[in-house]
């Protein structure tokens, strides 16, 4: 038994180094693979320098201008590598790069970089800013849309039906060469950052689509189609900018920011989707019905939708909005409107919207001086409260330390002034006399010189024998 046990121990001693070596080799192998993969991903995103201006002309570039100390830039970095890998693997002609805007500030300023991170697609002499969500899918979709032609052709019914399934909003130019087509091409070059633009012949549309005249610009959305009227809809650019959203939307902070560029008022049903109630569902349905049934009346001036929760709305109006409720926002001047009584029927909602439209409804907020001061104070208070809620110790350190330093500085300044005054008095005392006593002494000396040296001596002797009160009288 001893021999067997000793033999087994020897075998185990021999096997242990072999297993250890196998584990080391496996770890080295996986490490090499990970390094190769990471380097491959990094190769999809090129680091750019000041030579980029001369070398970029012949390619389409998607560039992230960043700052090394920017937290949002660091958060975007892994997403940016995924964007580079996705565009490379899909065969896109777009090259992806990143540039340290602090190291190459001159180059960044030439491209109009004013904040970090800034995402731009550079195509020839044109530079397109990306303002959408910083997710891989949204950025890739933006790059593919803007890198291609501003106006894409729809050659067949099958292609038209395919695009209708892919896009909620579809702009199509129908007709031959015309001044309207030139305007359409210009608008497409300007607004390609927001949506796609297509051109087609009338034959690709289903039979249910009938156009009053050609050429025409048509938008397909909300289960129907609407035609641009040059006399009623003002400029084509303004019409496209207002029609690029569906009639009813789920609205969040980013969508509300984009809607601000349309110039429309935004009518919102503020609800709680996590805890839906009958009242929330009723208000949401009312907003949807008005958006659809009253499109001809309100579409040019209003965008309709709902928002989950009231946190974002409360931060905008610097107040409290109940849930559920209805609010209308004017994002151009930061005004908002609230109904004077609870909305129960569609007639009440339509009346409220008409009141906002004709100016009879009371407006709150605004962008005046007082509101701006309130905004600064509200933002400061919100920041401080959020810091203390997330980390009380950090809040005490960030705000308590500066207050303590300022208090010590004020105390030091006050005590320094009082000490200087006392030092001056002490210096005068050390010199022997104050200013008044020096003047009195000079007068006595002048009188003594006039009366003679002897009388002066006697007077000085007498003065030495006098009481302090008599000295003061002299």
C-alpha positions, 0 to 999 in steps of 0.5 A: 500500500505504501508503494502504491501511495508513493507511486500515486504521489509521484504521478500527481507531482508529474501531472501537476506541472503538465496541467499548469503548463497547459493552463498557461498555454491556454491563457496565453492563447486567449490573450493573443486572440483578445489582443488581435481582436481588440487591435482589429476593432481599433483598426476600424477607428483611425486616430487623426492628426493635423494632416487630416485636412489634406487627406480627407478630400477623396473619402467620406469620413465620420469623425468624433471630435473629443476631449480626453477629460470629457466624461461623455466622450469616454462613454461614447468610446466603446460605442464608437468602436462598434460603429467603426466595426459595423460600417467596415463589416457592412462594406460601407464607404464611410471611414471612421476616425476620431480626433483629439480636439484639444491637441489639434484645436486649430483643426477642430475650430475649422470644422466648427467644433464647439463642444465635446463630443462632436460627431460630424460626417464630412463629404467633400466640402460639406460637413453634417452635424449629428444630433441624434442619440449616441447609440450604435444603430442610430449613428450607423443609420445616420452615416449610411443615409448622409453618405449616399445620394441626397435623393434616392430613386424608387424604380419599382412598386416593390421598392416603394412598398419595401421603403414604406415598411422601413420608414414611418415618414417617406418624402417622394418627388414625383415628376420630371425636370422642373424648378420644384425638383431643383428646390427639392434637391436643395432641401434634400441636401440640407435636411438629409441629416434628419430623413430620407428623400426619394424620387419616383414616377407616378406608376410606382404608387398604388392605385389609391394614390391620386395626385392633383397635378405633377410635379408634386412632393408627397409625404407618406405617413400616419397611414395616408399621404399629404401633398405640398402646396406651394401657396399654403405651405410657404417654403418647401424647406419649412414644410418638410421640416414640419412634416418629418415627424409622425402626427403622434409620437412618444416624446422624450427629452431628445425628441422634444429638443428636435421638435423645437427646430420645427417651430411647432407647439407641442401638446403632450399627455403626461402619463405614467406608463409603469402604473397605467390608470383609466385617466391616463389612457383616456387622455392619451386617446384624446390626444391621439384622436385630435392629432388624427381627426383635426389634422387639417386644423392643427397640423401646421402649428401643433405636434401631438404626443405623450410623455412617460412621467413628469420629471423632464417636464418639471425641470423645463417649467421649474414647477410641478405637473400632475400625472396624468395631465395635459400641457402645451409647450412652446419650445421657441420661447419656453412658454407653457400652457395648462388647462384651466379645468380638467380635460374630460372630453375631446371638445374641451381639449379642442377648445383648450388648443384653440385658446392657445392658438388664438392667444386667449389661454394664459401663458406661463414661463417665458425667456425674460430676465426674471425667468432666466434668473430663476432658471440659473437658481433652479439649475444650481439647486437641482445640481446640489440636490442631486449631488447630495441625494447620490452621495451625501459625503461627496456633497458635504466635501464639495460644498462644505470645503469651499464654504469653510475656506471662504469663512476662514479667509473672511475671518482673516481679513477682518482680524487683519484690519483690526490688528493693523489699527491697534498696531498703529496706536501702539506705535504712536504710544511707543513714540511717546505722544499722540498727535494732539499732545505733540501739537500742545508740546510744540505750542508750549515750546514756542511760548517758552522761547518768547518769554525767555530761557529762564522763565521757560525753565521756571515754567517747566519746573512749575509744570512738573509740579502741577497736577495732571489736570492742570497740565491738560488745561495748559 
